[in-house]
Amino acid sequence: MKRQPNDLGRALLAFFDEYLPAQRGLSPHTVRSYRDAIVIFLRFSASDAKRSVDRLDVVDLTVERVIHFLSSLERERANGIATRNARLGALHVFARFLAARHPERLGPLQPIIGLPFKRGSIESPIEYLDRDELDALFKCIDRSTPKGRRDYALFTFMFNTGARVQEALDARIEDVRFEAPPQVKLLGKGRKERICPLWPVTAKLLTALLAERCARGSPLLFPNARGQPMTRYGVRYLLCRYVKKAAESTPSLRGKRLHPHSIRHSTAVALLKAGVDFATISHWLGHAGLNTTMRYARSDIDLKRRALAQVFPDAIAPPAGGRLLLQGTDLMGWLRRI
């Protein structure tokens, strides 16, 4: 006999079907991120409580269990602090939702809502492709095949617009204006729309791509060979394959951990090096604030070298005596006395 949903089951249905997409207005990608976090927690709770997931109820969501779950993420799943905090964030939102639906459980749920995020997360350097690496990547794509022409157009489109991979895969033919000046409408995080200009060469590639598959009838710009939507994992597989091939001629690619978002990073750094202001880059990429855009200025070594050359071009050159002097002062001695 099929079990009927209990309070937890009904709450989960309402949380994912109504609350997150309709009331909070979260994108499908963000909803899936919440889903993954809660699915992992439910599996942990079922194992901890020694019963199946469908027998769990609201009373099984306790602060002690959440703390043990967070510890297991780091200890057993080898998750970093950032991932651990993202999982906790999803549980915070779900606990608040449960407290609103079941006010009688507010007392046990409040400690979960109050669990702090862990500090100490190390921000990894942004990985991006410089000009030579981008050239090597595009040159290794075989454009003599339909798949190769699609991949070339896709990665050109992503670099041109700085689109997140899901934004590029969700882009539809009707979102592109091919008449001069060409542009595309992208739907980003929080369902925010933005308009990005297209290079004439990008518009030409898209026009040729659509003419080649006009009989397929897919409304998407970049469907797979069967006319179905491509996946983020599929794009990552393609990028890894092309990067591996490009690394044969460009050794600097071998030590980089690249993924589709790295192309977006490459766009941001290229715009920054071209002298585009932070506000324009922020709007171009659909960032929530300038702080996100500022990360790229901290990541590019060429920009740091340029800034250093403008500040102290000649003043701190070591003199013949071997001591580092700045305007006649022993700089190292001064630094030690600070």
ChimeraX attribute file (.defattr): number of C-alpha atoms within 10 A of each C-alpha:
attribute: neighborCount
match mode: 1-to-1
recipient: residues
	/A:1	3
	/A:2	4
	/A:3	7
	/A:4	9
	/A:5	14
	/A:6	14
	/A:7	15
	/A:8	18
	/A:9	17
	/A:10	12
	/A:11	20
	/A:12	19
	/A:13	12
	/A:14	13
	/A:15	20
	/A:16	16
	/A:17	13
	/A:18	13
	/A:19	17
	/A:20	20
	/A:21	16
	/A:22	12
	/A:23	10
	/A:24	10
	/A:25	15
	/A:26	16
	/A:27	18
	/A:28	14
	/A:29	12
	/A:30	15
	/A:31	17
	/A:32	13
	/A:33	15
	/A:34	21
	/A:35	17
	/A:36	14
	/A:37	18
	/A:38	18
	/A:39	13
	/A:40	13
	/A:41	21
	/A:42	19
	/A:43	14
	/A:44	19
	/A:45	22
	/A:46	16
	/A:47	12
	/A:48	13
	/A:49	14
	/A:50	11
	/A:51	12
	/A:52	12
	/A:53	16
	/A:54	14
	/A:55	15
	/A:56	19
	/A:57	15
	/A:58	16
	/A:59	11
	/A:60	16
	/A:61	21
	/A:62	16
	/A:63	17
	/A:64	10
	/A:65	17
	/A:66	19
	/A:67	13
	/A:68	13
	/A:69	22
	/A:70	17
	/A:71	15
	/A:72	15
	/A:73	19
	/A:74	14
	/A:75	11
	/A:76	9
	/A:77	9
	/A:78	12
	/A:79	15
	/A:80	14
	/A:81	18
	/A:82	16
	/A:83	15
	/A:84	21
	/A:85	18
	/A:86	15
	/A:87	22
	/A:88	26
	/A:89	18
	/A:90	17
	/A:91	21
	/A:92	20
	/A:93	15
	/A:94	23
	/A:95	23
	/A:96	16
	/A:97	17
	/A:98	22
	/A:99	18
	/A:100	12
	/A:101	13
	/A:102	14
	/A:103	10
	/A:104	11
	/A:105	16
	/A:106	16
	/A:107	10
	/A:108	15
	/A:109	23
	/A:110	16
	/A:111	15
	/A:112	22
	/A:113	19
	/A:114	10
	/A:115	15
	/A:116	12
	/A:117	13
	/A:118	11
	/A:119	9
	/A:120	9
	/A:121	12
	/A:122	9
	/A:123	7
	/A:124	7
	/A:125	11
	/A:126	17
	/A:127	17
	/A:128	27
	/A:129	22
	/A:130	16
	/A:131	11
	/A:132	11
	/A:133	19
	/A:134	20
	/A:135	13
	/A:136	20
	/A:137	24
	/A:138	18
	/A:139	14
	/A:140	19
	/A:141	21
	/A:142	14
	/A:143	15
	/A:144	8
	/A:145	10
	/A:146	14
	/A:147	14
	/A:148	14
	/A:149	18
	/A:150	24
	/A:151	21
	/A:152	20
	/A:153	25
	/A:154	22
	/A:155	23
	/A:156	20
	/A:157	21
	/A:158	22
	/A:159	23
	/A:160	19
	/A:161	25
	/A:162	26
	/A:163	27
	/A:164	24
	/A:165	22
	/A:166	19
	/A:167	16
	/A:168	23
	/A:169	20
	/A:170	21
	/A:171	19
	/A:172	18
	/A:173	17
	/A:174	11
	/A:175	17
	/A:176	20
	/A:177	15
	/A:178	17
	/A:179	9
	/A:180	10
	/A:181	11
	/A:182	16
	/A:183	20
	/A:184	20
	/A:185	17
	/A:186	25
	/A:187	20
	/A:188	19
	/A:189	19
	/A:190	15
	/A:191	12
	/A:192	11
	/A:193	12
	/A:194	14
	/A:195	17
	/A:196	20
	/A:197	17
	/A:198	20
	/A:199	17
	/A:200	15
	/A:201	13
	/A:202	24
	/A:203	23
	/A:204	14
	/A:205	19
	/A:206	23
	/A:207	14
	/A:208	15
	/A:209	18
	/A:210	18
	/A:211	10
	/A:212	13
	/A:213	13
	/A:214	10
	/A:215	8
	/A:216	12
	/A:217	9
	/A:218	18
	/A:219	16
	/A:220	20
	/A:221	22
	/A:222	24
	/A:223	18
	/A:224	15
	/A:225	13
	/A:226	9
	/A:227	14
	/A:228	12
	/A:229	16
	/A:230	18
	/A:231	15
	/A:232	16
	/A:233	12
	/A:234	11
	/A:235	19
	/A:236	16
	/A:237	14
	/A:238	16
	/A:239	19
	/A:240	16
	/A:241	14
	/A:242	19
	/A:243	25
	/A:244	17
	/A:245	17
	/A:246	23
	/A:247	18
	/A:248	13
	/A:249	13
	/A:250	17
	/A:251	12
	/A:252	14
	/A:253	23
	/A:254	13
	/A:255	8
	/A:256	13
	/A:257	12
	/A:258	18
	/A:259	20
	/A:260	23
	/A:261	19
	/A:262	19
	/A:263	27
	/A:264	22
	/A:265	24
	/A:266	23
	/A:267	23
	/A:268	26
	/A:269	25
	/A:270	19
	/A:271	17
	/A:272	20
	/A:273	14
	/A:274	9
	/A:275	9
	/A:276	13
	/A:277	11
	/A:278	20
	/A:279	13
	/A:280	14
	/A:281	20
	/A:282	18
	/A:283	16
	/A:284	19
	/A:285	22
	/A:286	22
	/A:287	15
	/A:288	13
	/A:289	12
	/A:290	14
	/A:291	11
	/A:292	11
	/A:293	23
	/A:294	15
	/A:295	15
	/A:296	20
	/A:297	16
	/A:298	12
	/A:299	17
	/A:300	19
	/A:301	10
	/A:302	11
	/A:303	16
	/A:304	13
	/A:305	10
	/A:306	11
	/A:307	12
	/A:308	11
	/A:309	11
	/A:310	10
	/A:311	9
	/A:312	11
	/A:313	11
	/A:314	10
	/A:315	12
	/A:316	12
	/A:317	13
	/A:318	12
	/A:319	11
	/A:320	7
	/A:321	7
	/A:322	8
	/A:323	14
	/A:324	17
	/A:325	18
	/A:326	17
	/A:327	8
	/A:328	7
	/A:329	11
	/A:330	12
	/A:331	15
	/A:332	12
	/A:333	12
	/A:334	11
	/A:335	8
	/A:336	7
	/A:337	7
	/A:338	5
